[in-house]
């Protein structure tokens, strides 16, 4: 990982003054049943979507705060990335979507009985937002309500 001294002046200043959110009230919820009896969903900030879906765009100031729904039974080869950040190497994701969106691994865990069931839908957001307020106040809670309404017990969160 690069040290701040090795970055350009613009990159260093951006990181030094990037607004990081701090939550003193982050809840911890102990599961009320074993994972082997739980319904699991996958939520990512990797900017993923189905090949035929609308890609994430750069047009929204602060970053796009919408999300895409990806059926859990999709063919992983139909999942593509439109995350446009240059802040990470996309190569691993292009080679194997499971690097950041472990659909095959979750299916294997379900087959082995380590997970009770999989949610019908997974959710993908665009990461690298400069303004996360819409995700915090609107689209994030909307996805949480969708998952709760579908009986999801556990959400596996994956970054880019």
BELFEN-V134017 format. One line per field, one symbol per residue. phi: phi as a letter, one per 40 degrees, with the letter a starting at -180 (. if undefined). A space follows every 50 residues. Layout:
# BELFEN-V134017
phi = ???
This chain:
# BELFEN-V134017
phi = .ccdccccdccccdccbccccbbcbdcbbcccacdcbbcbbbbbbcgcac dcccccbcccdghcbcabcbdccccdcccbbbcbcccaccdccccadcdb bcccccccccdcgcbcabccbbbbbccfccbccccccbcccccccdcccc gccbbccbcc
